[in-house]
Amino acid sequence: MRAVVTGAAGFLGSHLVEKLITGGFNVIGVDNFITGSKKNLAHLESRTEFEFLEHDVSNFISIAGNVDGVFHFASPASPVDYLELPIQTLKVGSLGTHNALGLAKSKDARFFLASTSEVYGDPQVHPQAETYWGHVNPIGPRGVYDEAKRFAEAMTMAYHRYHGIDTRIVRIFNTYGPRMRPGDGRVVSNFIVQAIEGSDLTIYGDGTQTRSFCYVDDLIEGIYRLYEHGGPEPVNIGNPNEFTVLELANLVLKQTGSNSKISFGELPVDDPKQRRPDISVASSRLGWKPTVELEEGLARTVEYFRNRLNE
């Protein structure tokens, strides 16, 4: 089996490459390093099952030989990144998805789209099930990411219905773990770095907004099962245990032993007030549920960031 992974040098993409290799795949990783890091793939350079292509998937993708699966994970994925790179985010969600689907079609390969819980926007339904159409501001600053992913889902379903492509769509909820990038703007990495460095943990808003945090190993296992046993309809993969941002901040302080204080800033525009997945579909169809508790996952992630910052 041979798979192409776009966004392979990213946080999730690099973990996915490892999982696929463990599952018996030869993997071609594709990335242009806009937000990905060569360090995330350095340990795979000597593996005969892995090869790498530096390329922007917003342009035509050419891969020689057979391909069994195309995993489209390329995209800026944190607010800091997609607010700084709005056009690139829209292009990778539209042109990049089109090119990746075209590759899958030409190779008669299964296509897997990494979508996001952001397609639900600032939800008015809680928890969020796959049947919920979302509450998104298409012209707000976050809209470049939200709408890019919503378009990518529509394009994927169109290729499935019109061309008969075998497709999968995963809606990924907040994920954390090793290989997150310091300064990427995500709440877990922000808090851990701030705590280790002894600076204030910055909460935007009053801290009562909620998120559901899934450890990366759990997420990748769910993605692998969805690829193997899922169908074309979108499936939520995330941890249904919900925490306030203030609870997370206090847990990070406990895990790091930091004396940092907590400060509060203005809530960003269109920031979701609640976020929790309904994982009934993943549970019933894939036999999947998360197994790593937040305290355990945070301990592993704190260790990673300590080593990374010491470098």
Order of alpha helices (4+ residues) and beta strands (2+ residues): beta-alpha-beta-beta-beta-alpha-alpha-beta-alpha-beta-beta-alpha-beta-beta-beta-alpha-beta-beta-alpha-beta-alpha-alpha
